[in-house]
Amino acid sequence: MPTQLNNPPSALVNAEPDGEKMAKGFTFKQFHVDDYGCGMPVSTDGVLLGAWADLPEQGQLLDIGTGSGLLALIAAQRSVHTAMPITAIEIAQAAANAARNNFACSPWAERLHCVEQNVQSWANEQTAGSFNAIVCNPPYFNNGLQADCQSRATARHTDTLTHPKLLSVIRHLLSDNGTASLVLPEYEGRQLINLAEQQQLFCRRLCEVRSTEKKPISRLLITLSPQSGDTVTEQLSIHDQGRYSEAFIALTRHFYLKL
């Protein structure tokens, strides 16, 4: 079992990439992501969500706040057999440009489309229920000191896209049988689950993520649906006895190099 990755996942925070990653981006097994200039660089959060999220057998997928395009690219790799069209929306020009370039260099360029626009304005122009699946690694800081870099502040703070507004967009765009998958820190994730019910969106699947089995929960992977019902709860530890856990490897091995 490998103890290192070619591009090892960051800690369960959206940490700044080091100099080498800043220059070269991240190379995965089937695609490359250049995240230079993006407010939210490639992180373990994104890879976990992309690998874990529910994908439909038919219809279209929307990636809200795509950043470098990571989630859309993972979805494209996972949906080769269905050739699912994927729309990625991004408000920041530099990130949208990076996503377009990453899409164009991928094996699935014809299925990936990036829209540079505010998601609320764009959603108002779309037919209700247009998407069978939505993925989103949303802003999560509700208050506190913001990053000096405006693109990073926009990506991390809810000033421009609060969670109630995000949920309203999801409810409008998601089909009745569709699912929306998100990743958030535990506290913000539990708050969002409660807020979602006000929009008639219900948590149907929940993965509690820890860095190790003995550590507290760091992240929640959440699947919302307009269909009410029981929540299936899972647990995932990233590390086990100093190595990547079997569960983490099983989930991400199709993406990370040398895993």
C-alpha positions, 0 to 999 in steps of 0.5 A: 500500500502506498504511503505517498501520492504523486500529488498528496491531498492537502489536509482537510482545509483548503490550504494554499498550494506550495510553490511547485503545485502553484506552478504545475497544478495537479496531475490526476490519472486521467486529467490535469488541473491548473488552479493558478489564480483560483480563489480555492485551489485543489483540495482533498475536500473537492476530490472526496466530494467528486468521488463520492457524489451521486451521479445520474444515469441520464440527464445533466449535471451542474457544478456550482462555483466550479473554480478550477473545474475539478468537480466537473472533471471528476464527474466527466471521468466518472460518467464516460459510459453515459456521456453526461453533459456537464455545465460548470458555473463560476463568477470569478473571471480568472477561475472561469478561464482556468476551468475552460483551459482545463476542460479543453485539455481534458479527454471530455472537452465536448461534454464540459461547458463553463459559464462565467456568471453569477449563479443566481442571475443565471439560474433565473434564466433556466427552466426549473428542474433542468438538472438531474445532479448538482455538485458544489464545494460552497463558500462556508465562512459566515463571518470573521477575517477575510482573505486579502485576495478578493478571489479567495475571499469570494470563494471562501466567504458567504458574502456573495452566495449565502447558504439560503440563496444557494439552497434556493438556486439548488431547489429551482434547478434540481429535478424532482428525482435529482440529487445535490451533493456538497461538502462543508465543515461539520458545523456549517454542514449541519446548519445547511441540512437544517436550512435545506428542509425549509426549501423542501430539500432533505438530507438522504445521504451523509458521510462524516469525514475524519482525518483519523478514526480518533479525530473529531469530524472535520467535514460532512459530505451531504446529499440533498434530495427533494424526496424526503426519507431516511438519511443513510449515514457513513463514516470515512477516516482518511488515515489509518495507522500512518497510511491512507485508509483502505476506505479512502484509497477505494474512494479516490484511487481512480483519480490520484496518481500512484494510489 
